Amino acid sequence: MLEIDKLCYTSRLRYVNAGEKCFFSLASVILCIVSRSIPAALLLLLASTYLTVQRGGIFLGRWLKYLTLPLFFLLLSTGAILINISQVPLDAFALPVGSLYLTGSREGVFQAVQLILTALACVSALFFLSFNTPMTDILAVLESCRLPRLLIELMMLTYRFIFLLLENASSMLLSQNARLGNKDLRTSLKSRGLLASMLFIRAMRQAGSLYDAMESRCYDGQIRVLREHQPPRRGEILCIAAFELLLLLLALLPSAAPAGWIM
Amino acid sequence: MSDFILEARHVSYSYGSGEEPSLKDLSLSIRRGSRTAVMGSNGSGKSTFFLCCNGILRPDEGQIYYDGQPVTYRKKELLDLRKKVGIVFQNPDMQLFSASVYQEISFGPLNLGLSETEAKREVEEVIQKLGIAPFRHRPAHALSGGQKKQVALADILVMHPELLILDEPFAALDPSHVRIIRDMIQSLGEDRSMTVVTATHDTGFALSWADEVILFREGQVLAQGTPARILTDRELLSKTSLEVPAVIQVFENLQAAGILSKGLPSPKSFEQLNMYIKRTAHKENTHGT
């Protein structure tokens, strides 16, 4: 997660209007999920990869590494759809185990492939968003979508505090390690307990100081800040619109499993 | 308009009912347009006093006066006080609340009620002035300590306070950032339109920069006076475990060794001391030939 946070600040697409990026991701995700179309999913997967790797300048290896994380879970969970235990062999494949069969139908195989591709494409679209857009820009988009102010302010403070907390925790962990605080299971359990309680106390204290500092700057209960805006570009909007249209066309294609799809 | 921008009279404050008070019957006054160095060991009540100056903390006893008027703690007047008194906190991580530098700096001006275009202009101006432009697009958590300090200073300067309080501005900075921040503080209020108060342990800086030094000890004012008087008083300084500035020590040694004449006023900086030495050496050379 922290690596993604670092990457998005170096992406070449960082200064592209955040609204455009959000729209691209969300519209594509919705189209893919609703249609479950395999060609649409493949197109989206390719597009996110192209945009992030080629245009954004993120290493292909790193991108693939992040995509394989959800793939692992997907493969585990689609196993249940793919494989049946039955007394009669189904049409796709069958493996005799004693008197039973480990078997799957063509319909099942098709469903599994469809599920994996759709999910992977959606994840890739969301990865595209988070690899190329800093959190603060996403918050600005949410704000212009009229999300309640309170939520936005909470998210803004939470985002900042994640890093403060992590910094505190890692420095405490380091100093515990330096004093053999993790030499065996017993001490390390005790150290972790201490760390958690200290972290809580420090977070409370830090929040208090932050509140004082904000009050010193005339904070009156509402956080008002200026947003830096990257203006949307006509060319980019046209490209996104064309892409979504293409995706829609592919999604509308009949998606039944073609006969003889699998041997 | 009062001569004194801020006065504290018999102020006491303690953080909890059973706790040792952080401020004990403290009285002091800060002249409008002056540069004041507040010195004293950690826990001597400097930071607590600063939080009293803008009404974040309300004294248990005694009264704070701003511009001759007693500070009331009504909400509207408190906001008004905080517009005029800006505090740069010691630890920037306790001050920066936003991950974006630009948003962070724009918080103050918008709270002052500026329009978005005015606020934008102010923010851009301070970003240029304090040299923040090279890292303005980086998130707060990716900034170095010194850069965070620059942003923390910008946070407050953008609001144009009348009284600027800097709580240990050099704490935990590397030498290059000490220089940046020091130069910035030197240039602040050069026209004396802004009153600047700095808490510091650096006696050399206080000597060269301040018009007035206030020594804090155990929540009380131990002494207040010109740097030339306070910072050369060994006995007084030892009570707050401060040391006489290096430049004064060298100066006194040179006097004791008969190299510099006894009548010279004590120098404010090494540049001034070097001038004394050059002048004396020059005189001796012309005598010799």
Interface residues (C-beta under 8 A of the other chain):
Chain A: D5 K6 Y9 P134 M135 T136 M156 L157 Y159 R160 F163 L164 E167 Q206 S209 L210 D212 A213 M214 E215 S216 R217 C218 Y219 D220 I223 R224 V225 L226 R227 E228
Chain B: L51 N54 I56 L79 R82 K83 V85 G86 I87 F89 N91 D93 M94 Q95 L96 F97 S98 A99 S100 Y102 Q103 E104 S106 F107 G108 L110 N111 L112 E116 A119 K120 V123 H137 R138 P139 A140 H141 A142 D155 I156 M159
